[in-house]
Amino acid sequence: MDTRVETHEFQAEARQLLRLMVHSIYSNKDVFLRELISNASDALDKLRLAHLTDSDLPADVSDLHIALEADRERRTLTVRDNGIGMTRDEVVGLIGTVAKSGTAELLRQLEESKDAAASQDLIGRFGVGFYSAFMVADRVTLLTRRAGEESGTRWESDGDGTYTVEQVGDAPQGTAVTVHLKPADAEDHLFDYTDPWKIREIVKRYSDFISWPIRMEAERPDGESGTRSETETLNSMKALWARPRSEVKDEEYHEFYKHLSHDWQDPLETVSLRAEGSFEYEALLFLPARAPLDLFSRDAVSGVQLYVKRVFIMDDCRELMPEYLRFVKGVVDAADLSLNISREILQQDRQIQLMRRRLVKKVLSTVKGLMTSDPERYRTFWDQFGRVVKEGIITDPDNQRAVLDIASFASTHDADEPVTLRAYVERMKDGQEDIYYSTGQSRSVLENSPHMEAFHAKGYEVLLLTDPVDEMWVESVREYDGKRLRPVNQGDTGLPAEDDGEDGEKARTERDRQESDFTPLLSWLREQLADEVKDVRLSSRLTSSPACLVGDAQDLPPSLERMYRAMGQEGPPVKRILELNPGHDLVTGLRRAHAERAGDPALRETAELLHGTALLAEGGGLNDPARFARLLADRLARTL
Ligand SMILES: Nc1ncnc2c1ncn2[C@@H]1O[C@H](COP(=O)(O)OP(=O)(O)OP(=O)(O)O)[C@@H](O)[C@H]1O
């Protein structure tokens, strides 16, 4: 057997995370034990499952448990499990590297944040699992043997950037992690983790629901002066989801959530559900208080675990929760599924589909409930997860209305208060028929776009939609409560015309006069800008800008056109309509100049500049920015 001790370097990201742990920025150091117990529990789950699916696996599953062994003299605490264990390569791959998505982003944010509390918070959200042992230890030893393998692996590190691995012959099946404790320092929240009282307290607080026995040998008084050693089981092992909600304390739910999610923060809301009858199941779900760093990463794991009759079957059961609710964590325990159920079967199982439907409805109705019972928590939820939930408007047509009901959007009404569609409809002005929205990159671009002028003038509220997903969902929603959703940059805004009474009469006459005055200019501009726009006409929507670009209802909106292009789908460019403000000096000046000297080549440049300005004002991009800049600079030079 190869007994050489090899020294390896931690991967760079792992080294950085370890350094953070060694210099412990996290004040609650007790949680290291929760993390090690959590890993041990997962390893026991995995072994049971492996044994269920392969009964030939040469592994002992007769007494699966976790043992805590404290040695006061040597100042060590060992967390031992007889679970699945790790091969040598797994030890190197899993412990020596951090493969978690979001690591680079986390490290960048940590680097930027000079504030200790903010750093704690970040690291807590990320969850560092095994590495948290280095908050309390100056050396950590791990001895492990994979179930079914002959020999084991010993791993050791003092957290300084390198670790050693060696092969060992006589390792028991499973994993034992021994932390060599730093001296206790109560001021630094570093307690004596060999003290049985402390250990009992931590297990009770953080790991009571773990479904495997957590055992400890403890000395008990025996007779007058002697003591005897006794094995205690420290946790009650009760599956939390099987207990009636009224009997479970919030803290117990919170600790369970942390075990499941590796989040170090309490959840925002707990959702429990029980179905009885022909198909029984229990579900305990959580809405996190914060979006994980990898919310938008492709390989982010979804957080619902599937159990069958209390037996863990799989993590990340995507069949139970749609992607737009991928941040929901929890457990679903079904009574009537086979323990051998595979992912392929899950995908087609009708009962799973029914469960999923019900879980989704329950999550959405819980959020809806929060909107009235606790608006502040609802707001936190929406700030964190709204961008993802909105994907459901497109991907879950059955629940489109329910998702729209819990959505809120920035609007022109109030810069700080988002609005729900219901509230929008309730405060619509007299005469307003439709719900108006504008999509784009930022609130300020949208608010200052020329398209908004008519709405400002009328005092109509406009939804300001700035998330990429907004461009998509607005295309799939026709109406809400009988009100059409309309973009402000469409040619036909549906705005009521001011045609009533004497003022209306005057306005109509004035427009007719303008139409005939401007006819020659408009037809000349149509020719000049034929490559860019499909029509040029007068506008009644502009108050202060000279021009803007609008589209027809059936045209692809420019934002979507850009998105498709970015995805490599080339199509013919979608031409829009240039609308001119007949009251603006630039437009009236151009009309005059055109009437006097139609052949002047400088006029063609003015037309180009006018079109470019309209594009810029809505936040769009110019086809030839350098040419635009040159034309503008020439003009400016002449004014000096
Ligand atoms: N006791 C153990 N038995 C078997 N494998 C283990 C054990 N402890 C850790 N591992 C393996 O090492 C991996 C990394 O553990 P670590 O605690 O760093 O991260 P994690 O549990 O995956 O997630 P988190 O960092 O969020 O806690 C685990 O996913 C598991 O595969």
The ligand as an ORCA input file, in Angstrom:
! r2SCAN-3c Opt
* xyz 0 1
  N     -18.897     13.484      6.680
  C     -18.822     13.411      5.361
  N     -18.991     12.237      4.703
  C     -18.933     12.167      3.358
  N     -18.707     13.227      2.557
  C     -18.529     14.407      3.142
  C     -18.563     14.585      4.554
  N     -18.325     15.892      4.821
  C     -18.172     16.505      3.631
  N     -18.301     15.634      2.625
  C     -18.227     15.895      1.178
  O     -17.540     17.112      0.966
  C     -18.365     18.037      0.269
  C     -18.053     19.454      0.689
  O     -18.503     19.670      1.990
  P     -18.812     21.127      2.492
  O     -19.340     21.037      3.866
  O     -17.614     21.968      2.274
  O     -19.884     21.639      1.481
  P     -21.396     21.201      1.287
  O     -21.868     20.384      2.452
  O     -21.517     20.585     -0.063
  O     -22.130     22.607      1.207
  P     -22.003     23.853      2.213
  O     -20.655     24.440      1.994
  O     -23.056     24.757      1.765
  O     -22.177     23.295      3.581
  C     -19.776     17.592      0.572
  O     -20.684     17.974     -0.423
  C     -19.614     16.061      0.631
  O     -19.647     15.511     -0.665
*
